Amino acid sequence: MKHLTYLLTLFLFLLSGCENTNIQLVTEAGLEAVKAATLSNEEVRQLASQAALITDQKSQIAPAGNNYAQRLLRLVGSYQEADGIRFNYRVYLSSEVNAFAMADGTIRIYSGLMDMMDDDELRFVIGHEMGHVALKHIRKKIQLAYAASAVRKGIASQQNILGSLAASQLGGFSETLLNAQFSQHEEREADDYGLAFLQRQGHTPHSAVSALKKLATLGSDHSFLSSHPAPGIRAERLRSQLSP
């Protein structure tokens, strides 16, 4: 992340020497480039909460008495807090097969995913999302989203057509955060966390494998797989771990 900050700062410094440059936007972009690498835990939490609020406002949340909400509550059980993190779970009433987590402990499950999974498979997915939070993977996504915002502002500081187009996209922080892809290493760590979540509750560990195989049928261009790649390969890794 240090190298990323140096490159962004150099890029923005060069922009500041060009004609037709909006110095205020260059300054803001430079500050955000540095900010991306130095976010405090509280700032990460606040940014995550704001992003979660935006997605909640755009979605239909299952009320407490809804069957989906009751099922999710039953599945998470006593796991409202783990590893020093207070989780909050909600169901989005949508046919889309998706789920995501935010660094503040927000976990959102789409009803389309719940329809696709049996209880133990869904428990694995929930544990997987919890893992992304507990292992601080989403902190890195927030830093990258912040850095992307800095680059857009750097381009937007050039007062031309390209700059105007970039400036119109500056409010997309939340969408950038949701679409940012986890690394293979992060996915393996979250899978292991989800598997341990299953085992701690005394449920079938092979459900982790079947859950990933179901996700593999969605196709590589599916929105869930844009942030959670290669479920087929991950399923085989867990299957080999669980084999005698």
LINUR-V718225 format. One line per field, one symbol per residue. ss: DSSP state (H for helix, E for strand, L for the rest). psi: psi as a letter, one per 40 degrees, with the letter a starting at -180 (. if undefined). burial: 1 if it has 16 or more other ideal C-beta (glycine too) atoms within 10 Angstrom, else 0. A space follows every 50 residues. Layout:
ss: ???
psi: ???
burial: ???
This chain:
ss: LHHHHHHHHHHHHHHHLLLLELHHHHHHHHHHHHHHHHLLHHHHHHHHHH HHHHHHHLLLELLLLLHHHHHHHHHHLLLLEELLEELEEEEELLLLLLEE ELLLLEEEEEHHHHHHLLHHHHHHHHHHHHHHHHLLHHHHHHHHHHHHHH HHHHHHLELLHHHHHHHLLLLLHHHHHHHLLLLHHHHHHHHHHHHHHHHH LLLLLLHHHHHHHHHHLLLLLLHHHHHLLLHHHHHHHHHHHHLL
psi: dddddddddddddddeeiifhhddddddddddddddefhidddddddddd dddddddeihhhideiddddddddddbefehifehhihhihhgieihiii iieeehhhhiddddddiiddddddddddddddddefdddddddddddddd ddddddehgadddddddeeeefddddddehhiiddddddddddddddddd efihdeddddddddddedideiddedegifdddddddddddei.
burial: 00001001101100110000110011011101101110100001101100 11011000100100000110110011001001000010111100001111 11111111111111011001111111111111110011111111111111 11111111000010011000001101110101000111111111101100 00110111111111110000000110110110011011000000
